């Protein structure tokens, strides 16, 4: 995979599950991806509540905090403003072909399912879908209402991968971080990104 292809859009929305998103961002950057990061206002509240990380509303300031937090190469991270309609992710001629919304709120699912495109996250998802790219939604809600299920079913029929944040236990997790890594590993597997967070089923059992 060449460098031009190693680009991805990652969006944080206001669902519970901020540690999933932050760990996924860390792993993608470590894999030398160019990450276009979109953060909703609600996601900033959740990130501060669940992870103790306060992200400023300004894209440049938020990037600085994340670079310091993750110790990553600043050149590989682009934080986009919620109304940055000139961002590459807003156009099919420049947007990455892969996008993950993690965590993904039920409201975001609904907006994406109905092509609302009222903010950059929704527009970026719409672009990936229309360009026949790969869109993963890591939905975090429980229980699911009939509307939630109908929206997810609609998106699944359109080729979107619906991946609820439902970690498994067969790897015998010893901490919350182990549960987070399980989900992130599954996401990376679907993206085709090499990962060593969690062994695939049956591999270490035979060793």
MARBA-3410 file (N, C-alpha, C, O; in Angstrom, 1 decimal):
207
0.9,-1.2,0.0,0.0,0.0,0.0,0.9,1.2,0.0,1.7,1.4,0.9 ~ 0.7,2.1,-1.0,1.6,3.3,-1.0,1.0,4.4,-0.1,-0.1,4.3,0.5 ~ 1.8,5.4,0.1,1.5,6.5,1.1,0.2,7.2,0.7,-0.6,7.6,1.5 ~ 0.0,7.4,-0.6,-1.2,8.0,-1.0,-2.5,7.3,-0.6,-3.5,7.9,-0.3 ~ -2.4,6.0,-0.6,-3.5,5.2,-0.2,-3.7,5.1,1.3,-4.8,4.8,1.8
-2.6,5.3,2.0,-2.7,5.2,3.5,-3.3,6.5,4.1,-2.6,7.1,4.9 ~ -4.5,6.8,3.7,-5.2,7.9,4.3,-6.6,7.4,4.8,-7.1,6.5,4.2 ~ -7.1,8.0,5.8,-8.3,7.6,6.4,-9.0,8.7,7.1,-8.3,9.6,7.7 ~ -10.3,8.7,7.1,-11.1,9.7,7.9,-11.6,9.0,9.2,-12.2,7.9,9.1 ~ -11.4,9.6,10.3,-11.8,9.1,11.6,-12.7,10.2,12.3,-12.3,11.3,12.4
-13.9,9.8,12.7,-14.8,10.7,13.4,-15.1,10.3,14.8,-15.4,9.1,15.0 ~ -15.1,11.2,15.7,-15.6,11.0,17.1,-16.9,11.7,17.2,-17.0,12.9,16.9 ~ -18.0,10.9,17.6,-19.2,11.6,17.9,-19.6,11.4,19.4,-18.7,10.9,20.2 ~ -20.8,11.9,19.8,-21.1,12.0,21.2,-21.5,10.8,21.9,-22.1,10.9,23.0 ~ -21.4,9.6,21.3,-21.7,8.4,22.0,-20.7,8.0,23.1,-19.6,8.5,23.0
-21.1,7.3,24.1,-20.1,6.8,25.0,-19.2,5.8,24.3,-19.5,5.1,23.4 ~ -17.9,5.9,24.8,-16.9,5.0,24.1,-15.7,5.8,23.6,-15.0,5.3,22.7 ~ -15.4,6.9,24.2,-14.3,7.7,23.8,-13.0,7.0,23.8,-12.1,7.2,22.9 ~ -12.7,6.1,24.8,-11.4,5.3,24.7,-11.3,4.5,23.5,-10.1,4.3,23.0 ~ -12.4,4.0,22.9,-12.2,3.3,21.6,-11.7,4.2,20.5,-10.7,3.8,19.8
-12.2,5.4,20.4,-11.8,6.3,19.4,-10.4,6.7,19.5,-9.6,6.8,18.6 ~ -10.0,7.0,20.8,-8.6,7.5,21.0,-7.6,6.4,20.8,-6.5,6.7,20.2 ~ -7.9,5.2,21.2,-7.0,4.1,20.9,-6.9,3.8,19.4,-5.8,3.4,19.0 ~ -8.0,3.8,18.7,-8.0,3.6,17.3,-7.1,4.7,16.6,-6.3,4.3,15.7 ~ -7.3,5.9,17.0,-6.5,7.0,16.5,-5.0,6.7,16.7,-4.2,6.8,15.8
-4.6,6.3,17.9,-3.3,6.0,18.2,-2.7,4.9,17.3,-1.6,5.0,16.8 ~ -3.5,3.8,17.1,-3.0,2.7,16.3,-2.9,3.1,14.8,-2.0,2.6,14.2 ~ -3.8,3.9,14.3,-3.7,4.3,12.9,-2.5,5.2,12.7,-1.8,5.0,11.6 ~ -2.2,6.1,13.6,-1.1,6.9,13.4,0.2,6.1,13.6,1.2,6.3,12.8 ~ 0.2,5.1,14.4,1.4,4.2,14.6,1.6,3.4,13.3,2.8,3.0,13.0
0.5,3.1,12.6,0.6,2.4,11.3,1.0,3.3,10.2,0.9,2.9,9.0 ~ 1.3,4.6,10.5,1.7,5.6,9.5,0.6,6.0,8.5,0.9,6.3,7.4 ~ -0.6,6.0,9.0,-1.7,6.5,8.2,-1.8,8.0,8.4,-1.4,8.6,9.4 ~ -2.2,8.7,7.3,-2.6,10.1,7.4,-4.0,10.1,7.8,-4.9,9.6,7.1 ~ -4.3,10.6,9.0,-5.6,10.6,9.6,-6.2,12.0,9.6,-5.7,13.0,10.1
-7.4,12.1,8.9,-8.2,13.3,9.0,-9.2,13.1,10.1,-10.1,12.2,10.0 ~ -9.1,13.8,11.2,-9.9,13.6,12.4,-11.0,14.7,12.5,-10.7,15.9,12.4 ~ -12.2,14.2,12.7,-13.4,15.0,12.8,-14.0,14.8,14.2,-14.2,13.7,14.6 ~ -14.2,15.9,14.9,-14.7,15.7,16.3,-15.9,16.6,16.5,-15.9,17.8,16.3 ~ -17.0,16.0,16.9,-18.2,16.7,17.2,-18.2,17.4,18.5,-17.3,17.1,19.3
-19.0,18.4,18.7,-19.0,19.1,20.0,-19.4,18.2,21.1,-18.8,18.2,22.2 ~ -20.3,17.3,20.9,-20.7,16.3,21.9,-19.6,15.3,22.2,-19.4,14.9,23.4 ~ -18.8,15.0,21.2,-17.6,14.1,21.4,-16.6,14.7,22.4,-16.0,14.0,23.1 ~ -16.4,16.0,22.3,-15.5,16.7,23.2,-16.0,16.6,24.7,-15.1,16.4,25.6 ~ -17.3,16.7,24.9,-17.8,16.5,26.2,-17.6,15.1,26.7,-17.2,14.9,27.9
-17.8,14.1,25.8,-17.7,12.7,26.2,-16.2,12.4,26.5,-15.9,11.7,27.4 ~ -15.3,12.9,25.6,-13.9,12.7,25.8,-13.4,13.2,27.2,-12.6,12.5,27.8 ~ -13.9,14.4,27.6,-13.5,14.9,28.8,-14.1,14.1,30.0,-13.4,13.9,31.0 ~ -15.3,13.6,29.8,-16.0,12.9,30.9,-15.4,11.5,31.1,-15.1,11.1,32.2 ~ -15.1,10.8,30.0,-14.7,9.4,30.0,-13.2,9.2,30.1,-12.7,8.2,30.6
-12.5,10.1,29.5,-11.1,9.9,29.4,-10.3,11.0,30.1,-9.0,10.9,30.2 ~ -10.9,12.0,30.6,-10.2,13.1,31.2,-9.4,14.0,30.3,-8.5,14.7,30.7 ~ -9.7,13.9,29.0,-8.9,14.6,28.0,-9.8,15.8,27.5,-10.9,15.5,26.9 ~ -9.4,17.0,27.7,-10.1,18.2,27.3,-9.6,18.7,25.9,-8.5,19.2,25.9 ~ -10.4,18.5,24.9,-10.0,18.9,23.6,-10.6,20.3,23.2,-11.8,20.5,23.3
-9.7,21.3,22.9,-10.2,22.6,22.6,-11.1,22.5,21.3,-11.0,21.6,20.6 ~ -11.9,23.5,21.2,-12.8,23.6,20.0,-12.1,23.9,18.7,-12.5,23.5,17.6 ~ -11.0,24.6,18.8,-10.2,25.0,17.6,-9.4,23.8,17.1,-8.8,23.1,17.9 ~ -9.4,23.5,15.8,-8.7,22.4,15.3,-7.2,22.3,15.6,-6.7,21.3,15.9 ~ -6.6,23.5,15.4,-5.1,23.5,15.7,-4.8,23.2,17.1,-3.8,22.5,17.4
-5.6,23.8,18.0,-5.3,23.6,19.5,-5.6,22.1,19.8,-4.9,21.5,20.6 ~ -6.7,21.6,19.3,-7.1,20.2,19.5,-6.0,19.2,19.0,-5.6,18.3,19.7 ~ -5.4,19.5,17.9,-4.3,18.7,17.3,-3.1,18.7,18.3,-2.5,17.7,18.5 ~ -2.8,19.9,18.8,-1.6,20.0,19.7,-1.8,19.1,20.9,-0.9,18.5,21.3 ~ -3.0,19.2,21.5,-3.3,18.3,22.7,-3.2,16.9,22.3,-2.6,16.1,23.1
-3.7,16.4,21.2,-3.6,15.0,20.8,-2.2,14.6,20.5,-1.8,13.5,20.8 ~ -1.5,15.4,19.8,-0.1,15.1,19.5,0.7,14.9,20.8,1.5,14.0,20.9 ~ 0.5,15.8,21.8,1.2,15.6,23.1,0.7,14.4,23.8,1.5,13.7,24.5 ~ -0.6,14.1,23.8,-1.2,12.9,24.4,-0.6,11.6,23.9,-0.3,10.7,24.6 ~ -0.6,11.6,22.5,-0.2,10.3,21.9,1.2,10.2,21.5,1.7,9.1,21.2
2.0,11.3,21.5,3.4,11.3,21.1,3.5,10.9,19.7,4.5,10.2,19.3 ~ 2.6,11.4,18.8,2.6,11.0,17.4,3.3,12.0,16.5,3.6,13.1,17.0 ~ 3.5,11.7,15.3,4.1,12.6,14.3,3.0,13.6,13.9,2.0,13.2,13.3 ~ 3.2,14.8,14.2,2.1,15.8,13.9,1.8,15.9,12.4,0.7,16.4,12.0 ~ 2.7,15.5,11.5,2.4,15.6,10.1,1.4,14.6,9.6,0.9,14.7,8.5
1.2,13.5,10.4,0.2,12.5,10.0,-1.2,12.7,10.5,-2.1,12.0,10.2 ~ -1.4,13.8,11.3,-2.7,14.1,11.9,-3.2,15.4,11.4,-2.5,16.5,11.5 ~ -4.4,15.4,10.8,-5.1,16.6,10.4,-6.4,16.7,11.1,-7.3,15.9,10.9 ~ -6.6,17.7,12.0,-7.9,17.8,12.7,-8.7,18.9,11.9,-8.2,20.0,11.7 ~ -9.9,18.5,11.5,-10.7,19.4,10.7,-11.8,20.1,11.6,-12.3,19.4,12.5
-12.1,21.3,11.3,-13.2,22.0,12.0,-14.5,21.5,11.5,-14.6,21.0,10.4 ~ -15.5,21.6,12.3,-16.8,21.0,12.0,-17.5,21.6,10.8,-18.4,21.1,10.2 ~ -17.0,22.8,10.5,-17.6,23.5,9.3,-16.5,23.8,8.2,-16.7,24.7,7.4 ~ -15.5,23.0,8.2,-14.4,23.1,7.3,-14.8,22.4,5.9,-14.3,21.3,5.6 ~ -15.6,23.1,5.2,-16.1,22.5,4.0,-15.1,22.4,2.9,-15.3,21.8,1.8
-13.9,23.1,3.1,-12.9,23.0,2.1,-11.9,21.8,2.4,-10.9,21.7,1.8 ~ -12.2,21.1,3.5,-11.4,19.9,3.8,-11.5,18.9,2.7,-12.5,18.7,2.1 ~ -10.4,18.1,2.5,-10.5,17.0,1.5,-11.6,16.0,1.7,-12.1,15.5,0.8 ~ -12.0,15.8,3.0,-13.0,14.8,3.3,-14.4,15.2,2.8,-15.3,14.4,2.7 ~ -14.5,16.5,2.4,-15.9,17.0,2.0,-16.1,16.7,0.5,-17.2,17.0,0.0
-15.1,16.3,-0.2,-15.3,16.1,-1.7,-14.8,14.7,-2.1,-13.8,14.2,-1.7 ~ -15.6,14.2,-3.0,-15.3,12.9,-3.6,-14.0,12.8,-4.4,-13.4,11.8,-4.6 ~ -13.5,14.0,-4.8,-12.3,14.0,-5.6,-11.1,13.9,-4.8,-10.0,13.8,-5.3 ~ -11.2,14.1,-3.4,-10.0,14.1,-2.6,-10.1,13.3,-1.3,-9.1,13.1,-0.7 ~ -11.3,12.9,-1.0,-11.5,12.2,0.3,-10.9,10.9,0.4,-10.9,10.2,-0.7
-10.4,10.4,1.5,-9.9,9.0,1.7,-11.1,8.1,1.4,-12.2,8.4,1.6 ~ -10.7,6.9,0.9,-11.7,5.9,0.6,-12.2,5.1,1.8,-13.1,4.3,1.7 ~ -11.6,5.3,2.9,-12.0,4.6,4.2,-12.3,5.6,5.2,-11.7,6.7,5.3 ~ -13.4,5.3,6.0,-13.8,6.1,7.1,-14.4,5.3,8.2,-15.1,4.3,8.0 ~ -14.0,5.7,9.4,-14.6,5.0,10.6,-15.2,6.1,11.5,-14.6,7.1,11.8
-16.4,5.9,12.0,-17.0,6.7,13.0,-17.0,5.9,14.3,-17.7,4.9,14.4 ~ -16.2,6.4,15.2,-15.9,5.6,16.5,-15.6,6.5,17.6,-14.6,7.2,17.7 ~ -16.5,6.6,18.6,-17.8,5.9,18.7,-18.8,6.6,17.8,-18.7,7.8,17.5 ~ -19.8,5.9,17.4,-20.9,6.4,16.6,-22.2,6.5,17.4,-22.7,5.4,17.8 ~ -22.8,7.7,17.5,-24.0,7.8,18.2,-25.2,7.3,17.3,-25.1,7.3,16.1
-26.3,7.0,18.0,-27.5,6.7,17.2,-28.0,7.8,16.4,-28.6,7.6,15.3 ~ -27.8,9.0,16.9,-28.2,10.2,16.1,-27.4,10.3,14.8,-27.9,10.7,13.7 ~ -26.1,10.0,14.9,-25.2,10.1,13.7,-25.6,9.0,12.7,-25.6,9.2,11.5 ~ -25.9,7.8,13.2,-26.4,6.7,12.4,-27.6,7.2,11.6,-27.7,7.0,10.4 ~ -28.6,7.9,12.3,-29.8,8.3,11.6,-29.5,9.4,10.5,-30.0,9.3,9.4
-28.6,10.3,10.9,-28.3,11.4,9.9,-27.6,10.8,8.7,-27.9,11.2,7.6 ~ -26.7,9.9,8.9,-25.9,9.3,7.8,-26.9,8.4,6.9,-26.8,8.4,5.7 ~ -27.8,7.7,7.6,-28.7,6.8,6.9,-29.6,7.6,6.0,-30.1,7.1,4.9 ~ -29.9,8.9,6.3,-30.8,9.7,5.5,-30.1,10.8,4.8,-30.7,11.7,4.2 ~ -28.8,10.7,4.7,-28.0,11.6,3.8,-28.1,13.1,4.2,-28.2,14.0,3.3
-28.2,13.4,5.5,-28.4,14.7,6.0,-27.3,15.7,5.6,-27.5,16.8,5.1 ~ -26.0,15.3,5.8,-24.9,16.1,5.5,-24.9,17.5,6.0,-24.5,18.5,5.4 ~ -25.4,17.7,7.3,-25.6,19.0,7.9,-24.3,19.4,8.6,-24.1,20.6,8.9 ~ -23.3,18.5,8.8,-22.0,18.9,9.3,-21.0,18.1,8.6,-21.3,17.2,7.8 ~ -19.7,18.3,8.9,-18.6,17.7,8.1,-18.6,16.2,8.3,-18.2,15.4,7.4
-18.9,15.7,9.5,-18.9,14.3,9.8,-19.9,13.6,8.9,-19.6,12.6,8.2 ~ -21.1,14.1,8.8,-22.2,13.5,8.0,-21.8,13.6,6.5,-22.1,12.7,5.8 ~ -21.3,14.8,6.1,-20.9,14.9,4.7,-19.7,14.0,4.3,-19.8,13.4,3.3 ~ -18.8,13.8,5.2,-17.7,12.9,4.9,-18.2,11.5,4.8,-17.7,10.7,3.9 ~ -19.1,11.1,5.6,-19.7,9.7,5.5,-20.4,9.6,4.2,-20.3,8.5,3.5
-21.2,10.6,3.8,-21.9,10.6,2.6,-21.0,10.5,1.4,-21.3,9.8,0.4 ~ -19.9,11.2,1.5,-18.9,11.1,0.4,-18.3,9.7,0.2,-18.3,9.2,-0.9 ~ -18.0,9.1,1.3,-17.4,7.7,1.2,-18.4,6.7,0.7,-18.1,5.9,-0.1 ~ -19.7,6.9,1.1,-20.7,6.0,0.5,-20.9,6.2,-1.0,-21.0,5.3,-1.7 ~ -21.0,7.5,-1.4,-21.3,7.7,-2.8,-20.1,7.3,-3.7,-20.3,7.0,-4.9
-18.9,7.4,-3.1,-17.7,7.0,-3.9,-17.5,5.5,-3.8,-16.4,5.0,-4.2 ~ -18.4,4.7,-3.1,-18.3,3.3,-3.0,-17.0,2.9,-2.2,-16.3,2.0,-2.5 ~ -16.7,3.7,-1.2,-15.6,3.4,-0.3,-16.0,2.5,0.9,-17.1,1.9,0.9 ~ -15.2,2.5,1.9,-15.4,1.6,3.1,-15.8,2.5,4.3,-15.0,3.3,4.7 ~ -17.0,2.3,4.8,-17.5,3.1,5.9,-17.8,2.1,7.1,-18.6,1.2,6.9
-17.2,2.3,8.2,-17.5,1.5,9.4,-18.1,2.4,10.5,-17.5,3.5,10.8 ~ -19.2,2.0,11.0,-19.8,2.7,12.1,-19.7,1.9,13.4,-20.3,0.8,13.5 ~ -19.0,2.4,14.4,-18.9,1.7,15.7,-19.9,2.2,16.6,-19.7,3.1,17.4 ~ -21.1,1.6,16.5,-22.3,2.2,17.2,-22.2,1.8,18.7,-22.0,0.7,19.0 ~ -22.5,2.8,19.5,-22.5,2.6,21.0,-23.8,3.1,21.5,-24.0,4.3,21.8
-24.8,2.2,21.7,-26.1,2.5,22.3,-26.7,1.2,22.8,-26.4,0.1,22.2 ~ -27.5,1.3,23.9,-28.2,0.1,24.3,-29.4,0.5,25.2,-29.2,1.4,26.0 ~ -30.5,-0.1,25.0,-30.8,-1.1,23.9,-31.0,-0.3,22.6,-31.1,0.9,22.6 ~ -31.1,-1.0,21.5,-31.4,-0.4,20.3,-33.0,-0.3,20.1,-33.7,-1.3,20.3 ~ -33.4,0.8,19.7,-34.9,1.0,19.4,-35.1,0.4,18.0,-34.1,0.1,17.3
-36.4,0.3,17.6,-36.7,-0.2,16.3,-36.1,0.8,15.2,-35.7,0.4,14.2 ~ -36.2,2.1,15.5,-35.7,3.1,14.6,-34.2,2.9,14.4,-33.6,3.0,13.3 ~ -33.4,2.7,15.5,-32.0,2.4,15.4,-31.7,1.3,14.5,-30.9,1.3,13.6 ~ -32.5,0.2,14.7,-32.2,-1.0,14.0,-32.6,-0.8,12.5,-31.9,-1.4,11.6 ~ -33.7,-0.1,12.2,-34.0,0.2,10.9,-33.0,1.0,10.1,-32.7,0.7,9.0
-32.4,2.0,10.8,-31.4,2.8,10.2,-30.1,2.0,10.0,-29.5,2.2,8.9 ~ -29.7,1.2,10.9,-28.6,0.3,10.7,-28.8,-0.7,9.6,-27.9,-1.0,8.8 ~ -30.0,-1.2,9.5,-30.3,-2.2,8.5,-30.2,-1.5,7.1,-29.7,-2.1,6.1 ~ -30.7,-0.3,7.0,-30.7,0.4,5.8,-29.2,0.7,5.3,-28.9,0.5,4.2 ~ -28.4,1.1,6.3,-27.0,1.3,5.9,-26.3,0.1,5.6,-25.4,0.0,4.7
-26.6,-1.0,6.3,-25.9,-2.3,6.0,-26.3,-2.7,4.6,-25.4,-3.3,3.9 ~ -27.5,-2.5,4.1,-27.9,-2.9,2.8,-27.1,-2.0,1.7,-27.0,-2.4,0.6 ~ -26.7,-0.9,2.1,-25.9,0.0,1.3,-24.4,-0.2,1.3,-23.6,0.5,0.7 ~ -24.0,-1.3,2.0,-22.6,-1.6,2.1,-21.8,-1.1,3.2,-20.6,-1.3,3.3 ~ -22.5,-0.4,4.2,-21.8,0.1,5.4,-21.6,-1.0,6.4,-22.5,-1.8,6.6
-20.5,-1.1,7.0,-20.2,-2.1,8.0,-20.7,-1.5,9.4,-20.2,-0.5,9.8 ~ -21.6,-2.2,10.0,-22.1,-1.8,11.3,-21.4,-2.7,12.3,-21.6,-3.9,12.3 ~ -20.7,-2.1,13.2,-19.8,-2.8,14.1,-20.1,-2.2,15.6,-19.3,-1.4,16.0 ~ -21.2,-2.7,16.2,-21.4,-2.2,17.6,-20.3,-2.4,18.5,-19.5,-3.4,18.4 ~ -20.1,-1.5,19.4,-19.0,-1.6,20.4,-19.3,-2.7,21.4,-19.8,-2.4,22.5
-19.1,-3.9,21.0,-19.5,-5.1,21.8,-18.3,-6.0,22.0,-18.2,-7.0,21.2 ~ -17.4,-5.7,22.9,-16.1,-6.5,23.0,-16.4,-8.0,23.4,-17.4,-8.2,24.2 ~ -15.6,-8.9,22.9,-15.7,-10.3,23.4,-14.9,-10.6,24.6,-14.1,-9.7,25.1 ~ -14.9,-11.8,25.1,-14.2,-12.1,26.3,-13.4,-13.4,26.1,-12.7,-13.8,27.1 ~ -13.3,-14.0,24.9,-12.6,-15.2,24.7,-11.1,-15.0,24.8,-10.3,-16.0,25.0
-10.6,-13.7,24.8,-9.2,-13.5,25.0,-8.8,-13.3,26.4,-7.7,-12.9,26.8 ~ -9.8,-13.5,27.3,-9.6,-13.4,28.8,-9.1,-12.0,29.2,-8.0,-12.0,29.7 ~ -9.8,-11.0,29.0,-9.4,-9.6,29.3,-9.2,-9.5,30.8,-9.9,-10.0,31.6 ~ -8.1,-8.8,31.1,-7.8,-8.5,32.5,-8.0,-7.0,32.9,-7.9,-6.7,34.1 ~ -8.3,-6.2,32.0,-8.5,-4.8,32.2,-9.5,-4.2,31.2,-9.8,-4.8,30.2
-9.9,-2.9,31.5,-10.7,-2.2,30.5,-9.9,-2.0,29.3,-10.5,-2.0,28.2 ~ -8.6,-1.7,29.4,-7.8,-1.5,28.2,-7.8,-2.8,27.3,-7.8,-2.6,26.1 ~ -7.9,-4.0,27.9,-8.0,-5.2,27.1,-9.3,-5.2,26.3,-9.3,-5.7,25.1 ~ -10.4,-4.8,26.9,-11.7,-4.7,26.2,-11.7,-3.7,25.1,-12.2,-4.0,24.0 ~ -11.1,-2.6,25.3,-10.9,-1.6,24.3,-10.1,-2.1,23.1,-10.5,-1.9,22.0
-9.0,-2.8,23.4,-8.1,-3.3,22.4,-8.8,-4.3,21.6,-8.6,-4.5,20.4 ~ -9.7,-5.1,22.2,-10.5,-6.1,21.4,-11.3,-5.4,20.3,-11.2,-5.9,19.1 ~ -12.0,-4.4,20.6,-12.8,-3.7,19.6,-11.9,-3.0,18.5,-12.2,-3.1,17.3 ~ -10.9,-2.4,19.0,-10.0,-1.7,18.1,-9.3,-2.7,17.1,-9.1,-2.4,15.9 ~ -8.9,-3.9,17.7,-8.3,-4.9,16.8,-9.3,-5.3,15.7,-8.9,-5.5,14.6
-10.6,-5.5,16.1,-11.6,-5.9,15.1,-11.7,-4.8,14.0,-11.9,-5.1,12.8 ~ -11.7,-3.6,14.4,-11.8,-2.5,13.4,-10.6,-2.5,12.5,-10.8,-2.4,11.3 ~ -9.4,-2.6,13.1,-8.2,-2.7,12.2,-8.2,-3.8,11.3,-7.8,-3.7,10.1 ~ -8.7,-5.0,11.7,-8.8,-6.1,10.9,-9.7,-5.8,9.6,-9.3,-6.2,8.5 ~ -10.8,-5.2,9.9,-11.7,-4.9,8.8,-11.1,-3.8,7.8,-11.4,-3.8,6.6
-10.2,-3.0,8.3,-9.6,-1.9,7.5,-8.4,-2.5,6.8,-7.9,-1.8,5.9 ~ -8.0,-3.7,7.1,-6.8,-4.3,6.5,-5.5,-3.7,7.1,-4.5,-3.7,6.4 ~ -5.5,-3.3,8.3,-4.4,-2.7,9.0,-3.8,-3.8,9.9,-4.5,-4.4,10.7 ~ -2.5,-4.1,9.8,-1.9,-5.2,10.6,-2.0,-4.8,12.0,-1.7,-3.6,12.4 ~ -2.3,-5.7,12.9,-2.4,-5.4,14.3,-2.0,-6.6,15.1,-2.2,-7.8,14.7
-1.5,-6.3,16.3,-1.1,-7.4,17.2,-1.7,-7.2,18.6,-1.2,-7.6,19.6 ~ -2.8,-6.4,18.6,-3.5,-6.1,19.9,-4.1,-7.4,20.5,-4.0,-7.7,21.7 ~ -4.8,-8.1,19.6,-5.5,-9.3,20.1,-5.3,-10.4,19.0,-5.5,-10.1,17.8 ~ -4.9,-11.6,19.4,-4.8,-12.7,18.4,-6.1,-13.1,17.8,-7.2,-13.0,18.5 ~ -6.1,-13.5,16.6,-7.4,-14.0,16.0,-7.7,-15.3,16.5,-6.9,-16.1,17.0
-9.0,-15.6,16.5,-9.6,-16.8,17.1,-8.9,-18.1,16.5,-8.8,-18.2,15.3 ~ -8.4,-19.0,17.4,-7.9,-20.2,17.0,-6.4,-20.2,16.8,-5.8,-21.3,16.7 ~ -5.7,-19.1,16.8,-4.3,-19.0,16.5,-3.5,-19.4,17.7,-2.7,-20.4,17.7 ~ -3.7,-18.6,18.8,-2.9,-19.0,20.0,-3.4,-20.2,20.7,-2.7,-20.8,21.5 ~ -4.7,-20.6,20.4,-5.2,-21.8,21.0,-4.5,-23.0,20.5,-4.4,-24.0,21.2
-3.9,-23.0,19.3,-3.3,-24.1,18.7,-1.8,-24.2,19.1,-1.1,-25.2,18.9 ~ -1.3,-23.1,19.6,0.2,-23.0,19.9,0.5,-23.7,21.2,1.7,-23.7,21.6
END
